[in-house]
């Protein structure tokens, strides 16, 4: 299994499909991700099949129409329509989004063009479409010192409960800082409280700190411990240089750190899904590094965070829903 997919290595067959990762292609059961580039004024039709999805603008604004997908390939029965304000880039503000259930037919249309992420999770029940306002997301300042990062909890349990399996959040790491630290796991090995497959979609800002560009880079580390080998899971130790629109798969094992190189802010869209009866992003630290978390209460947070809010751009500290959750991204 190839865990690191460089930009261009995940291009789908559809028009404007920058990334296409299905559960089958990833070699697992639940989590998927597509990224689409919408041309101005050109509608794009997407069928969700057996998965529920979020429609998450990465850049631009768009209209989203949701219909119940017809079994015979004809026109679906209209369910709802939403306008998404979106954003200039993932480094400029928190965005609104749409949830669409399985067996849906989506029509996406942007008058000026847009890039849209479609995180997905296989599920059994069809839930109705719903709109997620940007100001209901929780922007969390996590960590301290050089491990300070921003986590925007828009599609996680307790913040967004209108989903059967799908979970997603956004992480922005200021230049030179580390995320996913201490390294954490959520898999079938003890003492993990939940088992999830996870997809990381990376964006890297250029020198202007706002516009994604391939020039900058970050690092992603993933590895297994003795408990994974005992459980019969194939060991790995991945250290990957990630650039804009690269994807990393985390089927099991520890993830972390994710490091932003000096000068280049690093964004990650984290998509999770698993077999548990309840959606849960709970995880556990690598015991060798868990002590680092104990230093955070006596270490100052990086003042560059929060990097974005619902209304503001890079460097602002505008107010919105701030908080702390147990997830260790």
Secondary structure, DSSP 8 states (H G I E B T S, - for coil): ---EE-TTTT--SSTTEEEEE-HHHHTSSSEEEEEEEE-TT--EEEE-TTEEEEEEEEEEEEEEEEEE--TTSS--EEEEEEEEEEES-TTT----EEEE-SSEEEEEE-SS-EEEEEEEEE-SS----EEE-GGGSEEEEES-GGG-EEEEEEESTTT----SS-EEEEEEE-TT-EES-S-EE-SSSTT-S---EEEEEEEEB-TTSSSB-SS--EEEEEE--HHHHHTT----EEEEEE-TT-EEEESSSEEEEEEE-TT--EEEEEEEE-S-SS-----EE-TTTGGGGGGGGGS---TT-S---SS--TT------B---S---
